[in-house]
Amino acid sequence: MITERDRLEEFGGDKWFAHRRPDLAAFPKNSAEVAAVMKVASDYRLPVTTRGAGYGYVGGSVPAEAESCWR
């Protein structure tokens, strides 16, 4: 998991103009880990943005809400 602000910048956008730094980045390696991440996100009502390679042009990998869950 990545929580350092500088490192998170690279996960906040794609080739589109929009960019929002995520609060953290998780890298699950299998379906059980994906399920565990999603369970925590659901339990704490945290927004989740999935990301592939980040080469899209429509903003699909840009987090809709950044840092909102910590307020």
mmCIF file as Biopython writes it, N, C-alpha, C and O atoms, coordinates in Angstrom:
data_model
#
loop_
_atom_site.group_PDB
_atom_site.id
_atom_site.type_symbol
_atom_site.label_atom_id
_atom_site.label_alt_id
_atom_site.label_comp_id
_atom_site.label_asym_id
_atom_site.label_entity_id
_atom_site.label_seq_id
_atom_site.pdbx_PDB_ins_code
_atom_site.Cartn_x
_atom_site.Cartn_y
_atom_site.Cartn_z
_atom_site.occupancy
_atom_site.B_iso_or_equiv
_atom_site.auth_seq_id
_atom_site.auth_asym_id
_atom_site.pdbx_PDB_model_num
ATOM 1   N N  . MET A ? 1  ? 0.836   -1.160  0.000   1.0 0.0 1  A 1 
ATOM 2   C CA . MET A ? 1  ? 0.000   0.000   0.000   1.0 0.0 1  A 1 
ATOM 3   C C  . MET A ? 1  ? 0.893   1.238   0.000   1.0 0.0 1  A 1 
ATOM 4   O O  . MET A ? 1  ? 1.945   1.267   0.638   1.0 0.0 1  A 1 
ATOM 5   N N  . ILE A ? 2  ? 0.450   2.249   -0.725  1.0 0.0 2  A 1 
ATOM 6   C CA . ILE A ? 2  ? 1.186   3.512   -0.795  1.0 0.0 2  A 1 
ATOM 7   C C  . ILE A ? 2  ? 0.351   4.598   -0.129  1.0 0.0 2  A 1 
ATOM 8   O O  . ILE A ? 2  ? -0.837  4.747   -0.417  1.0 0.0 2  A 1 
ATOM 9   N N  . THR A ? 3  ? 0.986   5.358   0.765   1.0 0.0 3  A 1 
ATOM 10  C CA . THR A ? 3  ? 0.314   6.473   1.420   1.0 0.0 3  A 1 
ATOM 11  C C  . THR A ? 3  ? 1.097   7.781   1.295   1.0 0.0 3  A 1 
ATOM 12  O O  . THR A ? 3  ? 0.585   8.834   1.674   1.0 0.0 3  A 1 
ATOM 13  N N  . GLU A ? 4  ? 2.309   7.739   0.780   1.0 0.0 4  A 1 
ATOM 14  C CA . GLU A ? 4  ? 3.134   8.937   0.651   1.0 0.0 4  A 1 
ATOM 15  C C  . GLU A ? 4  ? 2.573   9.841   -0.444  1.0 0.0 4  A 1 
ATOM 16  O O  . GLU A ? 4  ? 2.376   9.401   -1.576  1.0 0.0 4  A 1 
ATOM 17  N N  . ARG A ? 5  ? 2.320   11.089  -0.111  1.0 0.0 5  A 1 
ATOM 18  C CA . ARG A ? 5  ? 1.685   12.035  -1.032  1.0 0.0 5  A 1 
ATOM 19  C C  . ARG A ? 5  ? 2.415   12.143  -2.366  1.0 0.0 5  A 1 
ATOM 20  O O  . ARG A ? 5  ? 1.775   12.155  -3.417  1.0 0.0 5  A 1 
ATOM 21  N N  . ASP A ? 6  ? 3.732   12.219  -2.342  1.0 0.0 6  A 1 
ATOM 22  C CA . ASP A ? 6  ? 4.492   12.353  -3.589  1.0 0.0 6  A 1 
ATOM 23  C C  . ASP A ? 6  ? 4.283   11.158  -4.508  1.0 0.0 6  A 1 
ATOM 24  O O  . ASP A ? 6  ? 4.113   11.320  -5.716  1.0 0.0 6  A 1 
ATOM 25  N N  . ARG A ? 7  ? 4.295   9.977   -3.945  1.0 0.0 7  A 1 
ATOM 26  C CA . ARG A ? 7  ? 4.115   8.764   -4.752  1.0 0.0 7  A 1 
ATOM 27  C C  . ARG A ? 7  ? 2.685   8.629   -5.247  1.0 0.0 7  A 1 
ATOM 28  O O  . ARG A ? 7  ? 2.457   8.073   -6.322  1.0 0.0 7  A 1 
ATOM 29  N N  . LEU A ? 8  ? 1.714   9.128   -4.481  1.0 0.0 8  A 1 
ATOM 30  C CA . LEU A ? 8  ? 0.307   9.018   -4.861  1.0 0.0 8  A 1 
ATOM 31  C C  . LEU A ? 8  ? -0.044  9.879   -6.070  1.0 0.0 8  A 1 
ATOM 32  O O  . LEU A ? 8  ? -1.012  9.586   -6.772  1.0 0.0 8  A 1 
ATOM 33  N N  . GLU A ? 9  ? 0.718   10.924  -6.321  1.0 0.0 9  A 1 
ATOM 34  C CA . GLU A ? 9  ? 0.440   11.812  -7.455  1.0 0.0 9  A 1 
ATOM 35  C C  . GLU A ? 9  ? 0.330   11.042  -8.775  1.0 0.0 9  A 1 
ATOM 36  O O  . GLU A ? 9  ? -0.512  11.368  -9.612  1.0 0.0 9  A 1 
ATOM 37  N N  . GLU A ? 10 ? 1.158   10.043  -8.961  1.0 0.0 10 A 1 
ATOM 38  C CA . GLU A ? 10 ? 1.150   9.295   -10.226 1.0 0.0 10 A 1 
ATOM 39  C C  . GLU A ? 10 ? -0.109  8.448   -10.410 1.0 0.0 10 A 1 
ATOM 40  O O  . GLU A ? 10 ? -0.378  7.982   -11.517 1.0 0.0 10 A 1 
ATOM 41  N N  . PHE A ? 11 ? -0.876  8.245   -9.356  1.0 0.0 11 A 1 
ATOM 42  C CA . PHE A ? 11 ? -2.090  7.428   -9.445  1.0 0.0 11 A 1 
ATOM 43  C C  . PHE A ? 11 ? -3.356  8.268   -9.507  1.0 0.0 11 A 1 
ATOM 44  O O  . PHE A ? 11 ? -4.455  7.721   -9.404  1.0 0.0 11 A 1 
ATOM 45  N N  . GLY A ? 12 ? -3.236  9.570   -9.670  1.0 0.0 12 A 1 
ATOM 46  C CA . GLY A ? 12 ? -4.393  10.451  -9.623  1.0 0.0 12 A 1 
ATOM 47  C C  . GLY A ? 12 ? -4.996  10.815  -10.953 1.0 0.0 12 A 1 
ATOM 48  O O  . GLY A ? 12 ? -5.975  11.562  -10.982 1.0 0.0 12 A 1 
ATOM 49  N N  . GLY A ? 13 ? -4.472  10.333  -12.049 1.0 0.0 13 A 1 
ATOM 50  C CA . GLY A ? 13 ? -5.028  10.712  -13.342 1.0 0.0 13 A 1 
ATOM 51  C C  . GLY A ? 13 ? -4.620  9.761   -14.437 1.0 0.0 13 A 1 
ATOM 52  O O  . GLY A ? 13 ? -3.902  8.786   -14.212 1.0 0.0 13 A 1 
ATOM 53  N N  . ASP A ? 14 ? -5.091  10.065  -15.628 1.0 0.0 14 A 1 
ATOM 54  C CA . ASP A ? 14 ? -4.675  9.314   -16.811 1.0 0.0 14 A 1 
ATOM 55  C C  . ASP A ? 14 ? -4.240  10.345  -17.843 1.0 0.0 14 A 1 
ATOM 56  O O  . ASP A ? 14 ? -3.701  11.385  -17.464 1.0 0.0 14 A 1 
ATOM 57  N N  . LYS A ? 15 ? -4.447  10.107  -19.101 1.0 0.0 15 A 1 
ATOM 58  C CA . LYS A ? 15 ? -4.042  11.046  -20.138 1.0 0.0 15 A 1 
ATOM 59  C C  . LYS A ? 15 ? -5.039  12.200  -20.288 1.0 0.0 15 A 1 
ATOM 60  O O  . LYS A ? 15 ? -4.807  13.117  -21.076 1.0 0.0 15 A 1 
ATOM 61  N N  . TRP A ? 16 ? -6.128  12.160  -19.549 1.0 0.0 16 A 1 
ATOM 62  C CA . TRP A ? 16 ? -7.147  13.203  -19.579 1.0 0.0 16 A 1 
ATOM 63  C C  . TRP A ? 16 ? -6.653  14.405  -18.798 1.0 0.0 16 A 1 
ATOM 64  O O  . TRP A ? 16 ? -5.604  14.319  -18.159 1.0 0.0 16 A 1 
ATOM 65  N N  . PHE A ? 17 ? -7.368  15.525  -18.823 1.0 0.0 17 A 1 
ATOM 66  C CA . PHE A ? 17 ? -6.923  16.730  -18.129 1.0 0.0 17 A 1 
ATOM 67  C C  . PHE A ? 17 ? -7.188  16.713  -16.628 1.0 0.0 17 A 1 
ATOM 68  O O  . PHE A ? 17 ? -6.543  17.452  -15.884 1.0 0.0 17 A 1 
ATOM 69  N N  . ALA A ? 18 ? -8.118  15.891  -16.170 1.0 0.0 18 A 1 
ATOM 70  C CA . ALA A ? 18 ? -8.468  15.866  -14.747 1.0 0.0 18 A 1 
ATOM 71  C C  . ALA A ? 18 ? -7.420  15.100  -13.940 1.0 0.0 18 A 1 
ATOM 72  O O  . ALA A ? 18 ? -6.815  14.143  -14.424 1.0 0.0 18 A 1 
ATOM 73  N N  . HIS A ? 19 ? -7.224  15.543  -12.710 1.0 0.0 19 A 1 
ATOM 74  C CA . HIS A ? 19 ? -6.283  14.863  -11.829 1.0 0.0 19 A 1 
ATOM 75  C C  . HIS A ? 19 ? -6.680  15.139  -10.388 1.0 0.0 19 A 1 
ATOM 76  O O  . HIS A ? 19 ? -6.885  16.292  -10.008 1.0 0.0 19 A 1 
ATOM 77  N N  . ARG A ? 20 ? -6.788  14.091  -9.588  1.0 0.0 20 A 1 
ATOM 78  C CA . ARG A ? 20 ? -6.999  14.217  -8.146  1.0 0.0 20 A 1 
ATOM 79  C C  . ARG A ? 20 ? -6.182  13.133  -7.465  1.0 0.0 20 A 1 
ATOM 80  O O  . ARG A ? 20 ? -6.310  11.951  -7.784  1.0 0.0 20 A 1 
ATOM 81  N N  . ARG A ? 21 ? -5.361  13.535  -6.548  1.0 0.0 21 A 1 
ATOM 82  C CA . ARG A ? 21 ? -4.519  12.570  -5.834  1.0 0.0 21 A 1 
ATOM 83  C C  . ARG A ? 21 ? -5.388  11.701  -4.941  1.0 0.0 21 A 1 
ATOM 84  O O  . ARG A ? 21 ? -6.205  12.228  -4.186  1.0 0.0 21 A 1 
ATOM 85  N N  . PRO A ? 22 ? -5.233  10.372  -5.006  1.0 0.0 22 A 1 
ATOM 86  C CA . PRO A ? 22 ? -5.980  9.497   -4.094  1.0 0.0 22 A 1 
ATOM 87  C C  . PRO A ? 22 ? -5.404  9.570   -2.682  1.0 0.0 22 A 1 
ATOM 88  O O  . PRO A ? 22 ? -4.279  10.029  -2.484  1.0 0.0 22 A 1 
ATOM 89  N N  . ASP A ? 23 ? -6.175  9.120   -1.717  1.0 0.0 23 A 1 
ATOM 90  C CA . ASP A ? 23 ? -5.711  9.091   -0.328  1.0 0.0 23 A 1 
ATOM 91  C C  . ASP A ? 23 ? -4.699  7.980   -0.104  1.0 0.0 23 A 1 
ATOM 92  O O  . ASP A ? 23 ? -3.782  8.121   0.705   1.0 0.0 23 A 1 
ATOM 93  N N  . LEU A ? 24 ? -4.865  6.876   -0.820  1.0 0.0 24 A 1 
ATOM 94  C CA . LEU A ? 24 ? -3.918  5.768   -0.750  1.0 0.0 24 A 1 
ATOM 95  C C  . LEU A ? 24 ? -4.082  4.912   -1.984  1.0 0.0 24 A 1 
ATOM 96  O O  . LEU A ? 24 ? -5.063  5.043   -2.716  1.0 0.0 24 A 1 
ATOM 97  N N  . ALA A ? 25 ? -3.132  4.044   -2.213  1.0 0.0 25 A 1 
ATOM 98  C CA . ALA A ? 25 ? -3.190  3.115   -3.344  1.0 0.0 25 A 1 
ATOM 99  C C  . ALA A ? 25 ? -2.887  1.715   -2.821  1.0 0.0 25 A 1 
ATOM 100 O O  . ALA A ? 25 ? -1.891  1.499   -2.131  1.0 0.0 25 A 1 
ATOM 101 N N  . ALA A ? 26 ? -3.750  0.781   -3.155  1.0 0.0 26 A 1 
ATOM 102 C CA . ALA A ? 26 ? -3.574  -0.618  -2.751  1.0 0.0 26 A 1 
ATOM 103 C C  . ALA A ? 26 ? -3.312  -1.455  -3.999  1.0 0.0 26 A 1 
ATOM 104 O O  . ALA A ? 26 ? -3.795  -1.134  -5.085  1.0 0.0 26 A 1 
ATOM 105 N N  . PHE A ? 27 ? -2.559  -2.507  -3.836  1.0 0.0 27 A 1 
ATOM 106 C CA . PHE A ? 27 ? -2.187  -3.368  -4.962  1.0 0.0 27 A 1 
ATOM 107 C C  . PHE A ? 27 ? -2.488  -4.831  -4.642  1.0 0.0 27 A 1 
ATOM 108 O O  . PHE A ? 27 ? -1.568  -5.621  -4.434  1.0 0.0 27 A 1 
ATOM 109 N N  . PRO A ? 28 ? -3.770  -5.195  -4.600  1.0 0.0 28 A 1 
ATOM 110 C CA . PRO A ? 28 ? -4.111  -6.589  -4.292  1.0 0.0 28 A 1 
ATOM 111 C C  . PRO A ? 28 ? -3.587  -7.514  -5.387  1.0 0.0 28 A 1 
ATOM 112 O O  . PRO A ? 28 ? -3.563  -7.162  -6.566  1.0 0.0 28 A 1 
ATOM 113 N N  . LYS A ? 29 ? -3.171  -8.702  -4.966  1.0 0.0 29 A 1 
ATOM 114 C CA . LYS A ? 29 ? -2.561  -9.646  -5.902  1.0 0.0 29 A 1 
ATOM 115 C C  . LYS A ? 29 ? -3.493  -10.769 -6.341  1.0 0.0 29 A 1 
ATOM 116 O O  . LYS A ? 29 ? -3.184  -11.492 -7.288  1.0 0.0 29 A 1 
ATOM 117 N N  . ASN A ? 30 ? -4.624  -10.923 -5.668  1.0 0.0 30 A 1 
ATOM 118 C CA . ASN A ? 30 ? -5.557  -11.990 -6.051  1.0 0.0 30 A 1 
ATOM 119 C C  . ASN A ? 30 ? -6.964  -11.586 -5.623  1.0 0.0 30 A 1 
ATOM 120 O O  . ASN A ? 30 ? -7.153  -10.548 -4.989  1.0 0.0 30 A 1 
ATOM 121 N N  . SER A ? 31 ? -7.936  -12.399 -5.969  1.0 0.0 31 A 1 
ATOM 122 C CA . SER A ? 31 ? -9.334  -12.045 -5.691  1.0 0.0 31 A 1 
ATOM 123 C C  . SER A ? 31 ? -9.634  -11.954 -4.196  1.0 0.0 31 A 1 
ATOM 124 O O  . SER A ? 31 ? -10.478 -11.158 -3.788  1.0 0.0 31 A 1 
ATOM 125 N N  . ALA A ? 32 ? -8.963  -12.748 -3.383  1.0 0.0 32 A 1 
ATOM 126 C CA . ALA A ? 32 ? -9.179  -12.672 -1.934  1.0 0.0 32 A 1 
ATOM 127 C C  . ALA A ? 32 ? -8.706  -11.321 -1.392  1.0 0.0 32 A 1 
ATOM 128 O O  . ALA A ? 32 ? -9.356  -10.733 -0.528  1.0 0.0 32 A 1 
ATOM 129 N N  . GLU A ? 33 ? -7.583  -10.837 -1.898  1.0 0.0 33 A 1 
ATOM 130 C CA . GLU A ? 33 ? -7.089  -9.532  -1.460  1.0 0.0 33 A 1 
ATOM 131 C C  . GLU A ? 33 ? -7.989  -8.405  -1.961  1.0 0.0 33 A 1 
ATOM 132 O O  . GLU A ? 33 ? -8.218  -7.433  -1.241  1.0 0.0 33 A 1 
ATOM 133 N N  . VAL A ? 34 ? -8.501  -8.522  -3.182  1.0 0.0 34 A 1 
ATOM 134 C CA . VAL A ? 34 ? -9.453  -7.536  -3.698  1.0 0.0 34 A 1 
ATOM 135 C C  . VAL A ? 34 ? -10.685 -7.504  -2.796  1.0 0.0 34 A 1 
ATOM 136 O O  . VAL A ? 34 ? -11.159 -6.430  -2.427  1.0 0.0 34 A 1 
ATOM 137 N N  . ALA A ? 35 ? -11.199 -8.670  -2.445  1.0 0.0 35 A 1 
ATOM 138 C CA . ALA A ? 35 ? -12.368 -8.749  -1.563  1.0 0.0 35 A 1 
ATOM 139 C C  . ALA A ? 35 ? -12.088 -8.111  -0.212  1.0 0.0 35 A 1 
ATOM 140 O O  . ALA A ? 35 ? -12.951 -7.422  0.331   1.0 0.0 35 A 1 
ATOM 141 N N  . ALA A ? 36 ? -10.909 -8.325  0.338   1.0 0.0 36 A 1 
ATOM 142 C CA . ALA A ? 36 ? -10.556 -7.742  1.633   1.0 0.0 36 A 1 
ATOM 143 C C  . ALA A ? 36 ? -10.489 -6.219  1.555   1.0 0.0 36 A 1 
ATOM 144 O O  . ALA A ? 36 ? -10.981 -5.527  2.447   1.0 0.0 36 A 1 
ATOM 145 N N  . VAL A ? 37 ? -9.886  -5.701  0.498   1.0 0.0 37 A 1 
ATOM 146 C CA . VAL A ? 37 ? -9.815  -4.248  0.304   1.0 0.0 37 A 1 
ATOM 147 C C  . VAL A ? 37 ? -11.219 -3.669  0.181   1.0 0.0 37 A 1 
ATOM 148 O O  . VAL A ? 37 ? -11.532 -2.652  0.800   1.0 0.0 37 A 1 
ATOM 149 N N  . MET A ? 38 ? -12.060 -4.313  -0.613  1.0 0.0 38 A 1 
ATOM 150 C CA . MET A ? 38 ? -13.419 -3.815  -0.809  1.0 0.0 38 A 1 
ATOM 151 C C  . MET A ? 38 ? -14.252 -3.905  0.465   1.0 0.0 38 A 1 
ATOM 152 O O  . MET A ? 38 ? -15.117 -3.060  0.693   1.0 0.0 38 A 1 
ATOM 153 N N  . LYS A ? 39 ? -14.010 -4.899  1.284   1.0 0.0 39 A 1 
ATOM 154 C CA . LYS A ? 39 ? -14.719 -5.029  2.564   1.0 0.0 39 A 1 
ATOM 155 C C  . LYS A ? 39 ? -14.378 -3.859  3.480   1.0 0.0 39 A 1 
ATOM 156 O O  . LYS A ? 39 ? -15.269 -3.256  4.079   1.0 0.0 39 A 1 
ATOM 157 N N  . VAL A ? 40 ? -13.098 -3.539  3.590   1.0 0.0 40 A 1 
ATOM 158 C CA . VAL A ? 40 ? -12.686 -2.403  4.420   1.0 0.0 40 A 1 
ATOM 159 C C  . VAL A ? 40 ? -13.295 -1.113  3.865   1.0 0.0 40 A 1 
ATOM 160 O O  . VAL A ? 40 ? -13.817 -0.300  4.628   1.0 0.0 40 A 1 
ATOM 161 N N  . ALA A ? 41 ? -13.234 -0.919  2.562   1.0 0.0 41 A 1 
ATOM 162 C CA . ALA A ? 41 ? -13.799 0.280   1.947   1.0 0.0 41 A 1 
ATOM 163 C C  . ALA A ? 41 ? -15.299 0.373   2.222   1.0 0.0 41 A 1 
ATOM 164 O O  . ALA A ? 41 ? -15.813 1.451   2.520   1.0 0.0 41 A 1 
ATOM 165 N N  . SER A ? 42 ? -15.985 -0.733  2.123   1.0 0.0 42 A 1 
ATOM 166 C CA . SER A ? 42 ? -17.419 -0.750  2.395   1.0 0.0 42 A 1 
ATOM 167 C C  . SER A ? 42 ? -17.710 -0.466  3.863   1.0 0.0 42 A 1 
ATOM 168 O O  . SER A ? 42 ? -18.585 0.340   4.180   1.0 0.0 42 A 1 
ATOM 169 N N  . ASP A ? 43 ? -16.985 -1.120  4.753   1.0 0.0 43 A 1 
ATOM 170 C CA . ASP A ? 43 ? -17.199 -0.929  6.192   1.0 0.0 43 A 1 
ATOM 171 C C  . ASP A ? 43 ? -17.019 0.527   6.615   1.0 0.0 43 A 1 
ATOM 172 O O  . ASP A ? 43 ? -17.750 1.023   7.472   1.0 0.0 43 A 1 
ATOM 173 N N  . TYR A ? 44 ? -16.050 1.204   6.016   1.0 0.0 44 A 1 
ATOM 174 C CA . TYR A ? 44 ? -15.744 2.583   6.383   1.0 0.0 44 A 1 
ATOM 175 C C  . TYR A ? 44 ? -16.324 3.605   5.401   1.0 0.0 44 A 1 
ATOM 176 O O  . TYR A ? 44 ? -16.064 4.803   5.516   1.0 0.0 44 A 1 
ATOM 177 N N  . ARG A ? 45 ? -17.107 3.124   4.442   1.0 0.0 45 A 1 
ATOM 178 C CA . ARG A ? 45 ? -17.739 3.972   3.428   1.0 0.0 45 A 1 
ATOM 179 C C  . ARG A ? 45 ? -16.720 4.829   2.688   1.0 0.0 45 A 1 
ATOM 180 O O  . ARG A ? 45 ? -16.925 6.024   2.480   1.0 0.0 45 A 1 
ATOM 181 N N  . LEU A ? 46 ? -15.620 4.197   2.297   1.0 0.0 46 A 1 
ATOM 182 C CA . LEU A ? 46 ? -14.555 4.878   1.568   1.0 0.0 46 A 1 
ATOM 183 C C  . LEU A ? 46 ? -14.789 4.759   0.072   1.0 0.0 46 A 1 
ATOM 184 O O  . LEU A ? 46 ? -15.143 3.678   -0.401  1.0 0.0 46 A 1 
ATOM 185 N N  . PRO A ? 47 ? -14.606 5.830   -0.691  1.0 0.0 47 A 1 
ATOM 186 C CA . PRO A ? 47 ? -14.734 5.730   -2.139  1.0 0.0 47 A 1 
ATOM 187 C C  . PRO A ? 47 ? -13.577 4.918   -2.727  1.0 0.0 47 A 1 
ATOM 188 O O  . PRO A ? 47 ? -12.447 4.996   -2.244  1.0 0.0 47 A 1 
ATOM 189 N N  . VAL A ? 48 ? -13.867 4.146   -3.763  1.0 0.0 48 A 1 
ATOM 190 C CA . VAL A ? 48 ? -12.862 3.317   -4.428  1.0 0.0 48 A 1 
ATOM 191 C C  . VAL A ? 48 ? -12.857 3.655   -5.914  1.0 0.0 48 A 1 
ATOM 192 O O  . VAL A ? 48 ? -13.910 3.721   -6.549  1.0 0.0 48 A 1 
ATOM 193 N N  . THR A ? 49 ? -11.680 3.867   -6.454  1.0 0.0 49 A 1 
ATOM 194 C CA . THR A ? 49 ? -11.508 4.066   -7.892  1.0 0.0 49 A 1 
ATOM 195 C C  . THR A ? 49 ? -10.563 2.983   -8.386  1.0 0.0 49 A 1 
ATOM 196 O O  . THR A ? 49 ? -9.416  2.903   -7.947  1.0 0.0 49 A 1 
ATOM 197 N N  . THR A ? 50 ? -11.046 2.154   -9.296  1.0 0.0 50 A 1 
ATOM 198 C CA . THR A ? 50 ? -10.177 1.112   -9.841  1.0 0.0 50 A 1 
ATOM 199 C C  . THR A ? 50 ? -9.280  1.723   -10.915 1.0 0.0 50 A 1 
ATOM 200 O O  . THR A ? 50 ? -9.615  2.743   -11.517 1.0 0.0 50 A 1 
ATOM 201 N N  . ARG A ? 51 ? -8.151  1.090   -11.141 1.0 0.0 51 A 1 
ATOM 202 C CA . ARG A ? 51 ? -7.189  1.626   -12.094 1.0 0.0 51 A 1 
ATOM 203 C C  . ARG A ? 51 ? -6.473  0.480   -12.793 1.0 0.0 51 A 1 
ATOM 204 O O  . ARG A ? 51 ? -6.069  -0.502  -12.170 1.0 0.0 51 A 1 
ATOM 205 N N  . GLY A ? 52 ? -6.330  0.631   -14.086 1.0 0.0 52 A 1 
ATOM 206 C CA . GLY A ? 52 ? -5.535  -0.314  -14.852 1.0 0.0 52 A 1 
ATOM 207 C C  . GLY A ? 52 ? -4.164  0.295   -15.076 1.0 0.0 52 A 1 
ATOM 208 O O  . GLY A ? 52 ? -3.446  0.586   -14.119 1.0 0.0 52 A 1 
ATOM 209 N N  . ALA A ? 53 ? -3.801  0.489   -16.318 1.0 0.0 53 A 1 
ATOM 210 C CA . ALA A ? 53 ? -2.495  1.057   -16.646 1.0 0.0 53 A 1 
ATOM 211 C C  . ALA A ? 53 ? -2.476  2.583   -16.564 1.0 0.0 53 A 1 
ATOM 212 O O  . ALA A ? 53 ? -1.404  3.187   -16.516 1.0 0.0 53 A 1 
ATOM 213 N N  . GLY A ? 54 ? -3.666  3.217   -16.547 1.0 0.0 54 A 1 
ATOM 214 C CA . GLY A ? 54 ? -3.722  4.672   -16.465 1.0 0.0 54 A 1 
ATOM 215 C C  . GLY A ? 54 ? -3.469  5.374   -17.781 1.0 0.0 54 A 1 
ATOM 216 O O  . GLY A ? 54 ? -3.051  6.532   -17.796 1.0 0.0 54 A 1 
ATOM 217 N N  . TYR A ? 55 ? -3.719  4.685   -18.895 1.0 0.0 55 A 1 
ATOM 218 C CA . TYR A ? 55 ? -3.469  5.277   -20.201 1.0 0.0 55 A 1 
ATOM 219 C C  . TYR A ? 55 ? -4.736  5.740   -20.901 1.0 0.0 55 A 1 
ATOM 220 O O  . TYR A ? 55 ? -4.690  6.126   -22.068 1.0 0.0 55 A 1 
ATOM 221 N N  . GLY A ? 56 ? -5.874  5.706   -20.201 1.0 0.0 56 A 1 
ATOM 222 C CA . GLY A ? 56 ? -7.128  6.119   -20.815 1.0 0.0 56 A 1 
ATOM 223 C C  . GLY A ? 56 ? -7.199  7.618   -21.066 1.0 0.0 56 A 1 
ATOM 224 O O  . GLY A ? 56 ? -6.355  8.383   -20.599 1.0 0.0 56 A 1 
ATOM 225 N N  . TYR A ? 57 ? -8.224  8.023   -21.815 1.0 0.0 57 A 1 
ATOM 226 C CA . TYR A ? 57 ? -8.408  9.427   -22.151 1.0 0.0 57 A 1 
ATOM 227 C C  . TYR A ? 57 ? -9.759  9.959   -21.699 1.0 0.0 57 A 1 
ATOM 228 O O  . TYR A ? 57 ? -10.189 11.007  -22.181 1.0 0.0 57 A 1 
ATOM 229 N N  . VAL A ? 58 ? -10.438 9.277   -20.793 1.0 0.0 58 A 1 
ATOM 230 C CA . VAL A ? 58 ? -11.774 9.721   -20.392 1.0 0.0 58 A 1 
ATOM 231 C C  . VAL A ? 58 ? -11.912 9.950   -18.896 1.0 0.0 58 A 1 
ATOM 232 O O  . VAL A ? 58 ? -13.025 10.188  -18.427 1.0 0.0 58 A 1 
ATOM 233 N N  . GLY A ? 59 ? -10.848 9.889   -18.138 1.0 0.0 59 A 1 
ATOM 234 C CA . GLY A ? 59 ? -10.890 10.180  -16.718 1.0 0.0 59 A 1 
ATOM 235 C C  . GLY A ? 59 ? -11.413 9.068   -15.840 1.0 0.0 59 A 1 
ATOM 236 O O  . GLY A ? 59 ? -11.713 9.302   -14.669 1.0 0.0 59 A 1 
ATOM 237 N N  . GLY A ? 60 ? -11.532 7.869   -16.368 1.0 0.0 60 A 1 
ATOM 238 C CA . GLY A ? 60 ? -12.077 6.753   -15.599 1.0 0.0 60 A 1 
ATOM 239 C C  . GLY A ? 60 ? -11.241 6.352   -14.399 1.0 0.0 60 A 1 
ATOM 240 O O  . GLY A ? 60 ? -11.764 5.767   -13.450 1.0 0.0 60 A 1 
ATOM 241 N N  . SER A ? 61 ? -9.950  6.656   -14.425 1.0 0.0 61 A 1 
ATOM 242 C CA . SER A ? 61 ? -9.099  6.279   -13.297 1.0 0.0 61 A 1 
ATOM 243 C C  . SER A ? 61 ? -8.788  7.467   -12.376 1.0 0.0 61 A 1 
ATOM 244 O O  . SER A ? 61 ? -7.892  7.390   -11.535 1.0 0.0 61 A 1 
ATOM 245 N N  . VAL A ? 62 ? -9.534  8.561   -12.544 1.0 0.0 62 A 1 
ATOM 246 C CA . VAL A ? 62 ? -9.360  9.738   -11.687 1.0 0.0 62 A 1 
ATOM 247 C C  . VAL A ? 62 ? -10.315 9.608   -10.503 1.0 0.0 62 A 1 
ATOM 248 O O  . VAL A ? 62 ? -11.521 9.476   -10.709 1.0 0.0 62 A 1 
ATOM 249 N N  . PRO A ? 63 ? -9.813  9.642   -9.278  1.0 0.0 63 A 1 
ATOM 250 C CA . PRO A ? 63 ? -10.699 9.537   -8.117  1.0 0.0 63 A 1 
ATOM 251 C C  . PRO A ? 63 ? -11.757 10.635  -8.113  1.0 0.0 63 A 1 
ATOM 252 O O  . PRO A ? 63 ? -11.447 11.805  -8.337  1.0 0.0 63 A 1 
ATOM 253 N N  . ALA A ? 64 ? -13.001 10.256  -7.857  1.0 0.0 64 A 1 
ATOM 254 C CA . ALA A ? 64 ? -14.096 11.217  -7.824  1.0 0.0 64 A 1 
ATOM 255 C C  . ALA A ? 64 ? -14.046 12.089  -6.585  1.0 0.0 64 A 1 
ATOM 256 O O  . ALA A ? 64 ? -14.424 13.260  -6.628  1.0 0.0 64 A 1 
ATOM 257 N N  . GLU A ? 65 ? -13.578 11.520  -5.476  1.0 0.0 65 A 1 
ATOM 258 C CA . GLU A ? 65 ? -13.464 12.255  -4.233  1.0 0.0 65 A 1 
ATOM 259 C C  . GLU A ? 65 ? -12.075 12.009  -3.670  1.0 0.0 65 A 1 
ATOM 260 O O  . GLU A ? 65 ? -11.675 10.862  -3.475  1.0 0.0 65 A 1 
ATOM 261 N N  . ALA A ? 66 ? -11.357 13.058  -3.416  1.0 0.0 66 A 1 
ATOM 262 C CA . ALA A ? 66 ? -10.029 12.920  -2.831  1.0 0.0 66 A 1 
ATOM 263 C C  . ALA A ? 66 ? -10.028 13.464  -1.416  1.0 0.0 66 A 1 
ATOM 264 O O  . ALA A ? 66 ? -10.486 14.580  -1.172  1.0 0.0 66 A 1 
ATOM 265 N N  . GLU A ? 67 ? -9.522  12.689  -0.500  1.0 0.0 67 A 1 
ATOM 266 C CA . GLU A ? 67 ? -9.366  13.074  0.888   1.0 0.0 67 A 1 
ATOM 267 C C  . GLU A ? 67 ? -10.669 13.350  1.625   1.0 0.0 67 A 1 
ATOM 268 O O  . GLU A ? 67 ? -10.633 13.782  2.777   1.0 0.0 67 A 1 
ATOM 269 N N  . SER A ? 68 ? -11.819 13.116  1.000   1.0 0.0 68 A 1 
ATOM 270 C CA . SER A ? 68 ? -13.093 13.435  1.633   1.0 0.0 68 A 1 
ATOM 271 C C  . SER A ? 68 ? -13.407 12.521  2.810   1.0 0.0 68 A 1 
ATOM 272 O O  . SER A ? 68 ? -14.093 12.932  3.745   1.0 0.0 68 A 1 
ATOM 273 N N  . CYS A ? 69 ? -12.918 11.297  2.776   1.0 0.0 69 A 1 
ATOM 274 C CA . CYS A ? 69 ? -13.256 10.356  3.836   1.0 0.0 69 A 1 
ATOM 275 C C  . CYS A ? 69 ? -12.540 10.673  5.138   1.0 0.0 69 A 1 
ATOM 276 O O  . CYS A ? 69 ? -12.892 10.114  6.177   1.0 0.0 69 A 1 
ATOM 277 N N  . TRP A ? 70 ? -11.553 11.548  5.113   1.0 0.0 70 A 1 
ATOM 278 C CA . TRP A ? 70 ? -10.801 11.859  6.324   1.0 0.0 70 A 1 
ATOM 279 C C  . TRP A ? 70 ? -11.333 13.088  7.046   1.0 0.0 70 A 1 
ATOM 280 O O  . TRP A ? 70 ? -10.813 13.460  8.098   1.0 0.0 70 A 1 
ATOM 281 N N  . ARG A ? 71 ? -12.348 13.713  6.500   1.0 0.0 71 A 1 
ATOM 282 C CA . ARG A ? 71 ? -12.900 14.923  7.137   1.0 0.0 71 A 1 
ATOM 283 C C  . ARG A ? 71 ? -13.922 14.583  8.177   1.0 0.0 71 A 1 
ATOM 284 O O  . ARG A ? 71 ? -14.483 15.480  8.807   1.0 0.0 71 A 1 
#
